[in-house]
């Protein structure tokens, strides 16, 4: 058996990222080229190989990843069966709440992306089938995972908006959003309302809306299938669920984890993302087409790439390996 230096096997960070499915290899501390003449006692050590999941190409493991991301089993990620809220995520965003409205702070990329959110929404609404819903001049929104209210505030200011209900499970983020709201008389309730709750706890009085938005939210959810099923309950027939997330690929691991969260030069706080929770466009499409309650159509995506000094730009085809918008229309 050939000798493999123990120091080259694995690494602390990757072992931590991929603890549950890491394969094991037997490595000999003493592995002579001529075993018959070796008088040393062979000691066999079982060590993990920290092989990133994106290097595993078999179809069976691809299926396992899809099942993991869209499983309704609560044992998949040890999430609570009654809530999509992760306390670690709440704690993380609590620390960022005070700087949410700083355009040069940790939420800078969200500020820069906001105009593209509205562009994508307009393109989706304009593509609506006339047979599903007549053109509407005034839209109601449910913004799930609103954070400090960047999108909710901008949506409430649009003349085409009737109401915006924005929810988030992080109390500090809602406090920051409400403080911003108080500074503008045009944003008072009922035009804009904030609730500190998870989607599972949304009051029935909110009713159904024309557009449910999930911007930079799905990649922070442990069991996205359960979360999405709760969100679409609040959508009117003919309405849209529109969001943005990140594809699970080698490139996204490099850009959003290795580079974006790097010390000193990183552009987002360390620990903002968990690469294992990223979702590929095809996984979302399959869920809407085969698992979502009701009938759905017009599923579409749009890839966006952050270019330093230039901001976010739409790039055709990039939805397969990086950040992207997604949308689906509820027919019935």
Secondary structure by P-SEA (a helix, b strand, c coil): cccccccccccaaaaaacccbbbbbbbbccccccccccccbbbbbbbbccccccccccaaaaaaaaaaacccccccccccccccccaaaaaaaaaaccccccccccaaaaaaaaaaaaaaaaaaaaaccccccccccbbbbbbccccccaaaaaaaacccccbbbbbbccaaaaaaaaaaaaaccccccccbbbbcccccccccccccccbbbbcccccccccaaaaaaaaacccccccccccccccccaaaaaacccccccccccccccccccccccccaaaaaaaaaccccccccccbbbbbbbbccccccccccccccccccccccccc
